[in-house]
Amino acid sequence: MLIDDNYIDNFVTRKILESGNFADNIIVIQSPHEAIAALRDGSVKPDVIFLDIRMPQMSGFEFLQEYETLELDNKELTKIFMLSSSLDPTDMNNSKSNKYVAQFVHKPLTHQVLEELCT
């Protein structure tokens, strides 16, 4: 699952994921509120979430707070990668300190970084 409000970023990231054969099914959602709703109702059960930090209406960190409240089976097994162009050390530290975040990844996602995430 890719959660990012930017269409161009989603297009690029999706192409990298597809060409790297990262997943059989890539779900792109531009609204974190819609992503929460899809997770809550069970229509989406991702193994991996790429989550942008800076989005209007709900930041990636606010998404994580809401994610914490969801009653999902095996949600600890879902890997969340913060995918952001932010250079703010606070964003990186907040990502690293969140128990659901596997890693902070700088945009744009590249094949090299994707290979490192898969190992």
C-alpha distances in whole Angstrom, upper triangle without the diagonal:
4,6,10,13,14,14,16,14,11,13,14,11,10,13,13,11,12,16,15,14,11,10,11,8,6,5,6,7,11,12,11,14,12,9,11,13,11,10,14,15,13,12,8,9,6,8,6,5,6,8,11,15,17,16,19,19,17,16,14,16,17,14,14,18,16,14,17,19,16,18,15,17,16,14,15,14,10,10,9,10,12,12,15,18,20,23,24,25,24,21,21,23,21,18,20,22,19,18,15,14,14,15,16,15,17,16,16,14,17,17,20,17,14,17,18,15,15,19
4,6,10,11,11,13,10,7,10,11,8,8,12,12,10,12,15,15,15,12,11,13,11,7,6,5,6,8,10,10,13,12,9,12,14,12,13,16,17,16,15,11,12,10,11,8,6,5,6,8,12,14,13,16,17,15,14,12,15,16,13,14,17,17,15,18,20,18,20,18,20,19,16,18,17,13,12,10,10,10,9,12,15,17,20,21,23,22,19,19,21,20,17,19,21,18,19,15,14,15,15,14,13,14,13,13,12,15,16,18,16,14,17,18,15,16,20
4,7,9,10,13,10,8,12,13,11,11,15,15,14,16,19,19,19,16,15,17,14,11,9,6,5,6,7,6,10,9,7,10,12,12,12,15,17,16,15,12,14,12,14,11,7,6,5,6,9,11,9,12,13,11,11,9,12,13,10,12,15,14,13,16,18,17,19,18,20,20,17,18,18,14,13,10,10,10,9,11,14,16,19,20,21,21,17,18,20,18,15,18,20,17,18,15,14,15,15,14,14,15,13,14,14,17,19,21,18,17,20,21,18,19,23
4,6,8,10,7,7,10,11,10,11,14,15,14,17,19,19,20,18,18,19,17,13,11,8,7,5,7,8,11,11,10,13,15,15,15,18,20,20,18,16,17,15,17,14,10,8,6,5,8,9,7,10,12,11,10,9,13,13,11,14,17,16,16,19,21,20,23,22,24,23,20,21,21,17,16,13,12,10,9,9,12,13,17,18,20,20,16,17,20,18,16,19,21,19,21,18,16,17,16,15,13,13,11,12,13,16,19,21,18,17,21,21,19,21,24
4,6,9,8,8,11,13,12,13,16,17,17,19,22,22,23,21,21,22,19,16,13,10,8,4,6,8,11,11,11,14,16,16,17,20,21,22,20,18,20,18,20,18,14,12,10,8,10,9,6,8,10,10,10,11,14,14,13,16,18,17,18,21,22,22,25,24,27,26,23,25,25,21,20,17,16,14,12,11,13,15,18,19,22,21,18,20,22,20,19,22,24,21,24,21,19,21,20,18,17,16,14,14,16,19,22,24,21,21,25,25,23,25,28
4,6,5,6,9,10,11,12,14,16,16,18,20,21,22,21,21,22,20,16,14,11,10,7,10,12,15,15,15,18,19,19,20,23,24,24,23,20,22,20,22,19,16,13,12,9,11,10,8,10,13,14,13,13,17,17,16,19,21,21,21,24,26,25,28,27,29,29,26,27,27,23,21,18,17,15,12,11,12,14,18,19,22,22,19,20,23,22,20,23,25,24,26,23,21,22,20,18,16,15,12,12,14,17,20,22,20,20,23,24,22,24,28
4,6,5,6,9,10,10,12,14,15,16,18,20,21,20,20,21,18,15,13,10,10,8,11,14,16,15,15,19,20,19,21,24,25,24,22,20,22,20,22,19,17,14,14,12,15,14,12,14,16,17,16,16,20,20,19,21,24,23,23,26,28,27,29,28,30,30,27,28,28,24,23,20,18,17,14,14,15,17,21,23,25,25,22,23,26,25,23,26,28,26,28,25,23,24,23,20,18,17,14,13,14,17,20,22,21,20,24,25,23,25,28
4,5,5,6,9,10,11,13,14,15,17,18,20,19,20,21,19,16,15,12,13,11,14,17,20,19,18,22,23,22,24,27,28,27,25,23,24,22,23,20,18,15,15,13,16,15,14,16,19,19,18,18,22,23,21,23,26,26,25,28,30,29,32,30,32,31,28,30,29,25,23,21,18,17,14,13,13,16,20,22,25,25,22,23,26,26,23,26,29,27,29,26,24,24,22,20,17,15,12,11,12,15,17,20,19,18,22,23,22,24,27
4,5,5,6,8,10,11,12,14,15,16,18,17,18,20,18,14,14,11,12,10,14,15,18,18,17,20,22,21,22,25,26,26,24,21,22,19,21,17,15,11,11,10,13,12,12,15,18,17,16,15,19,20,18,20,23,23,23,26,28,27,30,28,30,29,26,26,26,22,20,17,15,13,10,10,10,14,17,19,22,22,19,19,23,22,20,22,25,24,25,23,20,20,18,16,13,12,8,7,9,12,15,17,16,15,19,20,19,21,24
4,6,5,6,8,10,10,12,14,15,16,15,15,17,14,11,10,7,9,8,12,13,17,15,14,18,19,18,19,22,23,22,20,18,19,17,18,15,13,10,11,10,14,14,13,16,18,17,16,15,19,20,18,19,23,22,21,24,26,25,27,25,27,26,23,25,24,20,18,16,14,14,11,12,13,16,19,21,24,24,20,21,24,23,20,23,25,23,25,22,19,20,19,17,14,14,11,10,10,13,15,18,16,15,19,20,18,20,23
4,6,5,6,9,10,11,12,14,15,15,15,17,15,11,12,9,11,11,15,17,20,18,17,21,22,21,22,25,26,25,22,20,21,19,20,17,16,13,14,14,17,17,16,19,21,21,20,19,22,24,21,23,26,26,24,28,30,28,30,28,30,29,26,28,26,22,21,19,17,17,14,15,15,19,22,24,27,27,24,24,27,26,24,26,29,27,28,25,23,23,21,20,17,16,12,11,11,13,15,18,17,16,19,21,20,21,24
4,5,5,6,9,10,11,12,14,14,15,17,16,13,14,12,14,14,17,19,22,21,19,23,25,23,24,27,28,27,25,22,23,20,20,17,16,13,14,14,17,17,17,20,23,22,21,19,23,24,22,23,27,27,25,28,31,29,32,29,30,29,27,27,26,22,20,18,16,16,12,13,14,17,20,23,25,26,22,22,26,25,22,25,28,26,27,24,22,21,19,18,14,13,10,8,8,9,11,14,14,13,16,18,17,19,22
4,5,5,6,9,10,11,12,11,12,15,14,10,11,10,12,13,16,17,20,19,17,20,22,20,21,24,25,24,22,19,19,16,17,13,12,9,11,11,15,16,16,19,22,20,19,17,20,22,20,21,24,24,22,25,28,26,28,26,27,26,23,24,22,19,17,15,13,13,10,11,13,16,19,21,23,24,20,20,23,23,20,22,25,23,24,21,18,18,16,15,12,12,9,7,6,8,10,13,12,10,14,15,14,15,19
4,5,5,6,8,10,11,10,10,12,10,7,9,8,11,13,16,17,20,18,16,20,21,19,20,23,24,22,20,17,18,15,16,13,12,10,13,14,17,18,18,21,23,22,20,18,22,23,21,22,25,25,23,26,28,26,28,25,26,25,23,24,22,19,17,16,14,15,12,15,16,20,22,25,26,27,23,23,26,25,22,24,27,25,25,22,20,19,18,18,15,15,12,11,9,11,11,15,14,12,15,17,15,16,20
4,5,5,6,8,10,10,11,13,12,10,12,12,15,16,19,21,24,22,20,24,25,23,23,27,27,26,23,20,21,18,18,16,16,14,16,17,20,21,21,24,26,25,24,22,25,27,24,25,29,28,26,29,32,30,31,29,29,28,26,27,25,21,20,19,17,18,15,17,18,21,24,27,28,29,26,25,28,28,25,26,29,28,28,25,23,22,20,20,16,16,13,11,10,10,10,14,14,12,14,17,16,16,20
4,5,5,6,9,8,11,13,13,11,14,13,16,17,21,21,25,23,21,24,26,24,24,27,28,26,24,21,21,18,17,15,15,12,15,16,19,21,21,25,27,25,23,21,24,26,24,24,28,28,26,28,31,29,31,28,29,27,25,25,23,20,18,17,15,16,13,15,16,20,22,25,26,27,24,23,26,26,22,24,27,26,26,23,21,19,18,17,14,14,12,9,7,7,6,10,10,8,11,13,13,13,16
4,6,5,6,5,7,10,10,8,11,11,15,17,20,20,23,21,19,22,24,21,21,25,25,23,21,18,18,14,14,12,12,11,14,15,19,21,21,24,26,24,23,20,23,25,22,22,26,26,23,26,28,26,28,25,25,23,22,22,20,17,15,15,13,15,13,16,18,21,23,25,26,27,24,23,26,25,22,23,26,24,24,21,19,17,17,17,14,15,13,12,9,9,8,11,11,8,10,13,12,11,15
4,5,5,6,7,8,9,8,11,12,16,18,21,22,25,23,20,24,25,22,22,26,26,24,21,18,19,16,15,14,15,14,17,19,22,24,24,27,29,27,26,23,26,28,25,25,29,28,26,29,31,29,30,27,27,25,24,25,22,19,18,18,17,19,17,19,21,24,27,29,30,31,27,26,29,29,25,27,29,28,27,24,22,21,20,20,18,18,16,15,12,12,10,14,14,11,13,16,15,14,17
4,5,8,10,11,12,12,15,16,19,21,24,25,28,26,24,27,28,26,26,30,30,27,25,22,22,19,18,17,18,16,20,21,24,26,26,29,31,30,28,26,29,31,28,28,32,31,29,32,34,32,33,30,30,28,27,27,24,22,20,20,19,20,18,20,22,25,27,30,31,32,29,27,30,30,27,28,31,29,29,26,24,22,21,21,18,19,17,15,12,11,8,12,13,11,12,15,15,14,17
4,5,8,11,13,12,15,16,20,22,25,25,28,26,24,26,28,25,25,29,29,27,25,22,21,18,16,15,16,15,18,20,23,25,26,29,31,29,27,25,27,30,27,27,30,30,27,30,32,30,31,28,28,26,25,25,22,20,18,18,16,19,17,20,21,24,26,28,29,30,27,25,28,28,25,25,28,27,27,24,22,19,19,19,16,17,16,14,11,9,7,10,11,8,8,12,12,10,13
4,6,7,10,10,14,16,19,22,25,25,28,25,23,25,27,24,23,27,27,24,23,20,19,16,14,14,16,15,19,21,25,27,27,30,32,30,28,25,28,30,27,27,30,30,27,29,32,29,30,26,26,24,23,24,20,18,17,18,17,20,18,22,23,26,28,31,31,32,29,27,30,30,26,26,29,28,27,24,22,20,20,21,18,20,19,17,14,13,10,13,14,10,10,14,13,11,14
4,7,9,9,12,14,17,20,22,22,25,23,20,23,24,21,21,24,25,22,21,17,16,13,11,10,12,12,16,18,22,24,24,28,29,27,25,22,25,26,23,23,27,26,23,26,28,26,27,23,23,21,20,20,17,15,13,14,14,17,16,19,21,24,26,28,28,29,26,24,26,26,22,23,26,24,23,20,18,16,16,18,16,18,17,16,12,12,10,12,12,8,9,12,10,8,12
4,5,6,10,12,16,19,21,21,23,21,18,20,22,19,18,22,22,19,17,14,13,10,9,9,11,12,16,19,22,25,24,27,28,26,25,22,24,26,23,22,26,25,22,24,26,24,24,21,20,19,18,19,16,14,13,14,15,17,17,20,23,25,28,30,30,30,27,26,28,27,23,24,27,24,23,20,19,17,18,19,18,20,19,18,15,15,14,16,15,11,13,15,13,11,14
4,7,10,13,16,20,22,22,24,21,19,21,22,18,18,22,21,18,16,14,13,11,11,12,14,15,19,21,25,27,26,29,30,28,27,24,27,28,24,25,28,27,24,26,28,25,25,22,21,20,20,21,18,16,16,17,18,21,20,23,26,29,31,33,33,34,30,29,31,30,27,28,30,27,26,22,22,21,22,23,21,23,22,21,18,18,17,19,19,15,16,19,16,14,18
4,6,10,13,16,18,19,21,18,15,18,19,15,15,19,18,16,13,11,11,9,10,11,12,13,16,19,23,25,24,26,27,25,24,22,25,25,22,22,26,24,21,24,25,22,23,20,20,19,18,20,18,15,15,16,17,19,19,22,25,27,30,32,32,32,29,28,30,29,25,27,29,26,25,21,21,20,21,22,21,23,21,20,18,19,18,21,20,16,18,20,17,16,20
4,6,10,13,15,16,18,16,13,16,17,14,14,18,18,16,13,11,11,9,11,10,10,10,13,16,19,21,20,23,23,22,21,19,22,23,19,20,23,22,19,23,24,21,23,20,20,20,18,20,18,14,14,14,15,16,15,18,21,24,27,28,29,29,25,25,28,26,23,25,27,24,24,20,19,19,19,20,18,19,18,17,15,16,16,19,18,14,17,19,16,16,19
4,7,10,12,13,15,12,10,13,14,11,12,15,15,14,11,8,10,9,11,10,9,10,12,14,18,19,18,20,20,19,19,17,20,20,17,18,21,19,17,21,22,19,21,18,19,19,17,19,18,14,15,14,15,16,15,18,21,23,26,28,29,28,25,25,27,25,22,24,26,23,23,19,19,19,20,20,19,20,18,18,16,18,19,22,20,17,20,21,18,18,22
4,7,9,11,13,11,9,13,14,11,13,16,17,16,13,11,13,11,14,12,10,10,10,12,15,16,14,17,18,16,16,15,18,18,15,17,20,19,17,21,22,20,22,20,21,21,19,21,20,16,16,14,14,15,13,16,18,20,24,25,27,26,23,23,26,24,21,24,25,23,23,19,19,19,19,19,17,18,16,16,15,17,19,21,19,17,20,22,19,20,23
4,6,7,9,7,6,10,11,9,11,14,15,15,13,11,13,12,15,13,11,10,10,11,14,14,12,14,14,13,14,13,16,16,13,15,18,16,15,19,20,18,20,19,21,21,19,21,20,17,17,15,15,15,14,16,18,20,24,24,26,25,22,23,25,23,20,23,25,22,23,19,18,20,20,19,18,19,17,17,17,20,22,24,22,20,23,24,21,22,26
4,7,9,8,8,11,13,12,14,16,17,18,16,14,17,16,18,16,13,12,10,10,12,12,9,10,11,11,12,12,15,15,13,16,18,16,16,20,21,19,22,21,24,24,21,23,23,19,19,16,16,15,14,14,16,18,22,23,25,24,20,22,24,22,20,23,25,22,23,20,19,21,21,19,18,18,16,17,17,20,22,25,22,21,25,25,23,24,28
4,5,5,6,9,10,11,12,14,16,17,15,14,17,16,19,17,13,13,11,10,12,12,8,9,9,8,10,10,14,12,10,14,15,13,14,18,18,17,20,20,23,23,20,22,23,19,19,16,17,15,15,15,18,19,22,23,25,23,20,22,24,21,20,23,24,21,22,19,19,21,21,20,20,20,18,19,20,23,25,27,25,23,27,27,24,26,29
4,5,5,6,9,10,10,12,14,15,15,13,15,14,17,15,11,11,9,9,10,11,8,9,8,6,8,8,10,9,6,10,12,10,10,14,14,14,17,17,20,20,17,19,20,16,16,14,14,13,14,14,17,18,21,21,23,21,17,19,21,18,17,20,20,17,19,16,16,19,19,18,18,19,18,19,19,23,25,27,24,23,26,26,23,25,28
4,5,5,6,9,10,10,12,14,14,13,16,16,19,18,14,15,12,13,14,14,11,11,8,7,10,11,13,10,8,11,12,9,11,14,14,13,16,16,20,21,18,20,21,18,19,16,18,17,17,18,21,21,25,24,26,23,20,23,24,21,19,23,23,19,21,18,18,21,22,21,22,23,22,23,23,27,29,31,28,26,30,29,26,28,31
4,5,5,6,9,10,11,12,11,11,14,14,18,17,14,15,13,14,16,16,13,13,12,11,13,13,15,13,11,14,15,12,12,16,15,14,16,16,19,20,18,20,21,18,19,17,18,18,18,19,22,23,27,26,28,26,23,25,26,23,21,25,25,22,22,19,20,22,23,22,23,24,22,23,23,26,28,30,27,25,29,29,26,27,30
4,5,5,6,8,10,11,10,8,11,11,14,13,10,11,10,12,14,15,13,14,13,11,12,11,14,12,9,11,13,11,10,14,14,12,14,14,16,17,14,17,17,14,15,13,15,15,16,17,21,21,25,25,26,24,21,22,24,21,19,22,22,19,19,16,16,19,20,19,20,21,20,21,20,24,25,27,24,22,25,26,22,23,27
4,5,5,6,9,10,10,10,11,12,15,14,12,13,12,14,15,16,14,15,13,11,12,11,13,11,8,10,11,7,7,11,10,8,11,11,15,16,13,16,17,14,15,14,16,16,17,19,22,23,26,25,26,24,21,22,23,20,18,21,21,17,18,15,16,19,20,20,21,23,22,24,23,26,28,29,26,25,28,27,24,25,28
4,5,5,6,8,9,9,12,13,17,17,15,16,15,17,18,19,17,17,15,13,15,15,16,14,11,13,14,10,10,13,12,10,12,12,15,17,15,18,19,16,18,17,19,19,21,22,25,26,29,29,30,28,25,26,27,24,22,25,25,21,21,18,20,22,24,24,25,26,25,26,26,29,30,32,29,27,30,30,27,28,31
4,5,5,6,5,6,8,10,14,14,13,15,15,17,19,20,18,19,17,15,17,16,18,16,13,14,16,13,11,15,14,11,13,12,14,16,14,17,17,15,17,16,18,19,20,22,25,26,30,30,31,29,25,27,28,25,23,25,25,22,21,18,19,21,23,23,24,26,25,25,24,27,28,30,27,25,28,28,25,25,28
4,6,5,6,5,7,8,12,12,11,14,14,17,18,20,18,20,18,16,17,15,16,15,11,12,14,11,9,12,11,8,9,8,11,12,10,14,14,12,14,13,16,17,19,21,25,26,29,28,29,27,24,25,26,23,20,23,23,19,18,15,17,19,21,22,22,25,24,25,24,27,27,29,26,24,26,27,23,23,26
4,5,8,8,9,12,15,16,15,17,17,19,20,22,20,21,19,16,18,17,17,16,12,13,14,10,9,11,10,6,8,8,11,13,11,15,16,14,17,16,19,20,22,24,28,28,31,30,31,29,26,27,27,24,22,25,24,20,19,16,19,21,23,24,25,28,27,29,27,30,31,33,30,27,30,30,26,27,30
4,6,8,10,13,16,17,17,19,19,22,23,25,22,23,21,19,21,20,21,19,16,17,17,14,13,15,13,10,10,10,12,15,14,18,18,16,19,19,22,23,24,27,30,31,34,34,34,32,29,30,31,28,26,28,27,24,23,20,22,24,26,27,28,30,30,30,29,32,32,34,32,29,32,32,28,28,31
4,5,6,10,13,15,15,18,18,21,23,25,23,24,23,21,22,20,21,20,17,17,18,15,13,15,14,11,10,8,10,12,12,16,16,14,17,17,20,22,23,26,30,31,34,33,34,32,29,29,30,27,25,27,27,23,22,18,21,22,25,26,27,29,28,29,27,30,30,32,29,27,29,29,26,25,28
4,7,10,13,15,15,17,18,21,23,25,23,24,22,21,22,20,22,21,17,19,20,17,15,18,17,14,14,12,13,15,14,18,17,15,18,18,21,22,23,26,29,30,34,34,35,33,29,30,31,29,26,28,28,25,24,20,22,23,25,26,26,28,27,28,26,28,29,31,29,26,28,29,26,25,28
4,6,10,11,11,14,15,18,20,22,21,22,21,19,20,18,20,19,15,16,18,16,13,16,16,13,13,11,12,13,12,15,14,12,14,14,17,19,19,22,26,27,30,31,31,30,26,27,28,26,23,25,25,22,21,17,18,19,21,23,23,25,24,24,23,25,25,27,25,22,24,25,22,21,25
4,7,9,10,13,15,18,21,23,22,24,23,21,21,18,20,20,16,16,18,16,13,15,16,12,12,9,9,10,9,12,11,9,12,13,16,18,19,22,26,27,30,30,31,29,26,26,27,25,22,23,24,20,19,15,17,17,20,21,22,24,24,25,22,24,24,26,24,21,23,23,20,19,22
4,5,7,10,12,16,18,21,20,23,23,20,19,16,18,19,15,15,18,16,13,15,17,14,14,11,11,11,9,11,10,7,9,10,12,15,16,19,23,24,27,28,28,27,23,23,24,22,19,21,22,18,17,13,14,14,16,18,18,21,21,21,19,21,21,22,20,17,19,20,16,16,19
4,7,10,13,17,19,22,22,25,25,22,21,18,19,20,17,16,19,18,14,16,18,15,16,12,12,10,9,10,7,5,6,9,11,14,16,19,23,24,27,27,27,26,23,22,23,22,18,19,20,17,16,12,13,12,14,17,17,20,20,21,18,20,19,20,18,15,16,17,13,12,15
4,7,10,13,16,19,19,22,23,20,18,15,16,18,15,14,17,17,14,16,18,16,17,14,14,12,10,11,9,5,5,6,8,11,12,16,19,21,23,24,24,23,20,19,20,19,15,16,18,15,14,11,10,10,11,13,13,16,17,17,14,16,16,18,15,12,14,15,11,11,14
4,6,10,12,15,15,18,19,16,14,11,13,15,11,11,15,14,11,14,17,15,17,14,15,14,11,12,11,7,6,5,6,8,9,13,16,18,20,21,21,21,17,17,19,17,13,15,17,14,14,10,9,10,11,12,12,15,15,15,13,16,17,18,15,13,16,16,12,13,17
4,7,10,13,13,17,18,15,13,10,13,15,12,12,16,16,14,16,19,18,20,18,19,18,15,15,14,11,9,6,5,6,6,9,13,14,17,18,19,19,15,15,17,16,12,14,17,14,15,12,10,10,10,10,9,11,11,12,10,13,15,16,13,11,15,15,12,13,17
4,6,9,10,13,14,11,9,6,9,11,9,9,13,13,12,14,17,16,19,18,20,19,15,16,16,12,10,7,6,5,5,8,11,12,16,16,17,16,13,13,15,13,11,14,15,13,14,11,9,11,11,10,10,11,11,13,12,15,18,19,15,15,18,18,14,17,20
4,6,7,11,13,10,8,6,9,11,10,11,14,15,14,17,19,19,22,21,23,22,19,19,19,16,14,10,9,6,5,5,9,9,13,14,15,15,11,12,15,13,11,14,16,14,17,14,12,14,12,10,10,10,9,11,12,15,18,19,16,16,20,19,17,19,22
4,6,10,11,9,5,4,7,9,9,10,13,14,14,16,19,19,23,22,24,23,20,20,21,18,16,12,10,7,7,6,9,8,11,11,13,12,8,10,13,11,9,13,14,13,16,14,12,14,13,10,11,11,11,13,14,18,21,22,18,19,22,21,19,22,24
4,7,9,8,5,6,9,10,11,13,15,16,16,19,21,21,25,25,27,27,23,23,24,21,19,15,14,10,10,8,9,8,12,11,14,13,10,13,15,13,13,16,18,16,19,18,16,18,16,13,14,13,12,14,16,20,23,24,21,21,25,24,22,25,27
4,7,6,5,7,10,10,10,13,15,15,16,19,20,20,24,24,27,26,23,24,25,21,20,16,15,12,12,10,12,12,15,15,18,16,13,16,18,16,15,19,20,18,21,19,17,20,19,16,16,15,14,16,18,21,24,26,23,23,26,26,24,26,29
4,6,7,10,12,11,11,15,16,15,17,20,21,21,25,25,28,29,25,26,27,24,23,20,19,16,15,14,15,15,18,17,20,19,16,19,21,19,18,22,23,21,23,22,20,23,22,20,20,19,18,19,21,25,28,29,26,26,30,30,27,30,33
4,7,10,12,9,10,14,14,13,15,18,18,19,23,23,27,27,24,25,27,24,23,20,20,17,18,17,18,17,21,20,22,20,17,21,22,19,19,23,23,21,23,21,21,24,23,21,22,22,21,22,24,28,30,32,29,28,32,32,29,31,34
4,7,8,6,6,10,10,10,12,15,15,16,20,20,24,24,20,22,23,20,20,16,17,14,15,14,17,16,19,18,20,17,15,18,19,16,16,19,19,17,19,17,17,20,20,18,19,20,19,21,22,26,28,29,26,26,29,29,26,28,31
4,5,5,6,9,10,11,12,14,16,17,21,21,24,23,20,20,22,19,18,14,14,11,12,11,13,12,16,14,16,14,11,14,15,12,12,16,16,14,17,15,14,18,17,15,16,16,16,18,19,23,26,27,23,23,27,26,23,26,28
4,5,5,6,9,10,10,12,15,15,19,19,21,20,17,17,19,16,14,11,10,8,9,9,12,12,15,14,15,13,10,12,14,11,9,13,14,11,14,12,11,14,13,12,13,14,14,17,17,21,23,24,20,20,23,22,20,22,25
4,5,5,6,9,10,11,13,15,18,18,21,20,16,17,19,16,15,12,12,9,12,12,15,13,15,14,14,11,9,11,12,8,8,12,11,9,12,11,10,14,14,12,15,16,17,19,20,23,26,26,22,22,25,24,21,24,26
4,5,5,6,8,10,11,13,17,18,21,21,17,18,20,17,17,14,15,12,15,15,17,16,19,17,18,15,12,15,15,12,12,15,14,12,14,13,13,17,17,16,18,19,20,22,22,26,28,29,25,25,28,27,24,26,29
4,5,5,6,9,10,11,14,15,18,18,14,15,17,14,14,11,13,11,13,14,17,17,20,18,19,17,14,16,16,13,12,15,15,12,13,11,12,15,16,15,17,18,19,21,20,24,26,27,24,23,26,25,22,24,26
4,5,5,6,9,10,13,14,16,16,12,12,15,12,12,9,11,10,13,15,18,17,19,18,18,15,13,14,14,11,10,12,12,8,10,8,9,12,14,14,16,18,19,21,21,24,26,26,23,22,25,23,20,22,24
4,5,5,7,9,13,14,17,17,13,14,17,15,15,13,15,14,17,18,21,19,22,20,20,16,15,16,16,12,12,14,13,10,11,10,12,16,17,17,19,21,22,25,24,28,30,30,26,26,29,27,24,26,28
4,5,5,7,11,12,16,16,13,14,17,15,16,14,16,15,18,19,22,21,24,22,23,20,17,19,19,15,15,18,16,13,14,12,14,17,19,19,21,23,24,26,25,29,30,31,28,26,29,28,25,27,29
4,5,5,9,9,12,13,9,11,13,11,12,11,14,14,17,18,22,21,24,23,23,20,18,19,19,15,14,16,15,11,11,9,11,15,17,17,19,22,22,24,23,26,28,29,25,24,26,25,22,23,26
4,6,8,10,12,12,9,10,13,12,14,12,15,15,19,20,24,23,25,23,23,20,18,19,18,15,14,16,14,10,10,9,12,15,17,18,21,23,25,27,26,29,30,30,27,26,28,27,23,25,26
4,6,9,12,13,11,12,16,15,17,16,19,19,22,23,27,26,28,26,26,23,21,22,22,18,18,19,17,14,13,12,15,18,21,22,24,27,28,30,29,32,33,34,30,29,31,30,26,28,30
4,6,9,11,9,11,14,13,15,15,18,19,21,23,27,27,29,28,28,25,23,24,23,20,19,21,19,15,14,12,15,18,21,22,24,27,27,29,28,31,32,33,29,28,30,29,25,26,28
4,7,9,8,11,13,13,16,16,20,21,24,26,30,30,32,31,31,28,26,26,26,23,21,23,21,18,16,14,17,20,23,24,26,29,30,31,30,33,33,34,31,29,31,30,26,27,29
4,6,6,9,10,10,14,14,18,20,23,25,29,29,32,31,30,28,26,26,26,23,21,22,21,17,15,13,16,18,21,23,25,28,28,30,28,30,30,31,28,26,28,28,24,24,26
4,6,8,9,10,14,15,19,21,24,27,31,31,33,33,32,30,28,27,27,25,22,23,22,19,16,14,17,18,22,24,26,29,30,31,28,31,30,31,28,26,27,27,23,23,25
4,5,5,7,11,13,17,19,22,25,29,29,31,31,30,28,26,25,25,23,20,20,20,17,14,12,15,15,19,21,23,27,28,29,26,28,28,29,26,23,25,24,20,20,21
4,5,5,9,10,14,16,19,22,26,26,28,27,27,25,22,22,22,19,17,18,17,14,11,8,12,13,16,18,20,24,25,26,24,26,26,27,24,22,23,22,19,19,21
4,6,8,10,13,16,19,22,25,25,27,26,25,23,21,20,20,18,15,15,15,12,8,7,10,10,14,17,19,23,24,26,23,26,26,26,23,21,22,21,17,18,19
4,6,9,13,16,18,22,25,26,27,27,26,25,23,21,21,20,17,16,17,14,11,9,11,10,14,17,19,22,24,25,22,24,23,24,21,19,19,19,15,15,16
4,6,10,13,15,19,22,23,25,25,24,23,20,19,20,18,15,16,16,13,11,8,9,9,12,15,16,20,21,22,19,21,21,22,19,16,18,17,14,14,16
4,7,10,12,16,19,20,22,22,21,21,18,16,17,16,12,13,14,12,10,7,7,6,9,11,13,16,17,19,16,18,18,18,15,13,15,14,10,11,13
4,6,9,12,16,17,19,19,19,18,15,14,15,13,10,11,13,10,10,6,5,6,7,9,10,14,15,16,14,17,18,18,15,13,16,15,11,13,15
4,6,9,13,14,16,16,16,16,13,11,13,12,9,10,13,11,11,9,6,6,5,6,7,10,11,13,11,14,15,15,12,11,14,12,9,12,14
4,6,10,10,12,13,13,13,9,9,11,10,7,9,12,10,12,10,7,8,6,5,6,8,10,12,11,14,16,17,13,13,16,15,12,15,17
4,7,9,11,13,14,14,11,10,14,13,10,13,15,14,16,14,11,11,9,6,5,6,6,8,8,11,14,15,11,12,15,14,12,15,18
4,5,8,10,12,13,9,9,13,13,11,13,16,15,18,16,13,14,11,8,6,5,5,8,9,13,16,16,13,14,18,17,15,19,21
4,6,9,12,13,10,11,14,15,13,16,18,18,21,20,16,17,14,10,8,5,5,7,10,13,17,17,14,16,19,18,17,21,23
4,5,8,10,7,8,12,12,11,14,16,17,20,19,16,17,14,10,10,7,8,11,13,16,20,19,17,18,22,20,19,23,24
4,6,9,8,8,11,12,12,14,16,18,21,21,17,18,15,11,11,8,10,13,15,17,21,20,17,20,22,20,20,24,25
4,5,5,7,9,10,11,13,15,16,20,20,17,18,15,12,13,11,13,16,18,20,24,23,20,22,25,23,22,25,27
4,5,5,6,8,10,11,12,14,18,18,16,17,14,11,13,12,15,18,19,21,24,23,20,22,24,22,21,25,25
4,5,5,6,8,10,10,12,16,17,14,16,14,12,14,14,17,19,21,23,26,25,22,24,26,23,22,26,27
4,6,5,6,9,10,11,14,15,12,14,12,9,11,11,14,16,17,20,23,23,19,21,23,21,19,23,24
4,6,5,6,9,10,13,14,11,12,9,6,9,10,13,16,16,19,21,20,16,18,21,18,17,20,21
4,5,5,6,9,12,13,11,12,10,9,12,14,17,19,19,22,24,23,19,21,23,20,19,22,23
4,6,5,6,10,11,9,12,11,10,13,14,17,20,20,23,25,24,21,22,24,21,19,23,24
4,5,5,9,9,6,8,7,6,10,12,15,17,17,20,22,21,17,18,20,18,16,19,20
4,6,8,9,7,8,7,7,11,13,17,19,18,20,22,21,17,18,20,17,15,18,19
4,6,9,8,10,10,11,14,17,20,22,22,24,26,25,21,22,23,20,18,21,21
4,5,6,8,10,11,14,17,19,22,21,24,25,24,21,21,23,20,18,20,21
4,6,8,10,12,16,19,21,24,22,25,26,25,21,21,23,20,17,19,20
4,6,9,11,14,18,19,21,20,22,23,23,19,19,21,19,15,17,18
4,6,8,11,14,16,18,16,19,20,20,16,16,18,16,13,15,16
4,7,10,13,16,17,15,17,18,17,14,13,15,12,9,12,13
4,6,10,13,15,13,15,16,15,11,12,14,11,9,12,13
4,7,10,12,11,14,16,15,11,12,15,12,11,14,15
4,7,8,7,10,12,12,8,10,12,11,9,13,15
4,6,7,9,13,12,9,11,14,13,12,16,18
3,5,8,12,12,10,11,15,15,14,17,19
4,6,10,11,10,11,14,14,14,17,19
4,7,8,7,7,10,11,11,13,16
4,5,5,6,9,10,11,12,15
4,6,5,6,9,10,11,13
4,5,5,6,9,10,11
4,5,5,6,9,10
4,5,5,6,9
4,5,5,7
4,5,5
4,6
4
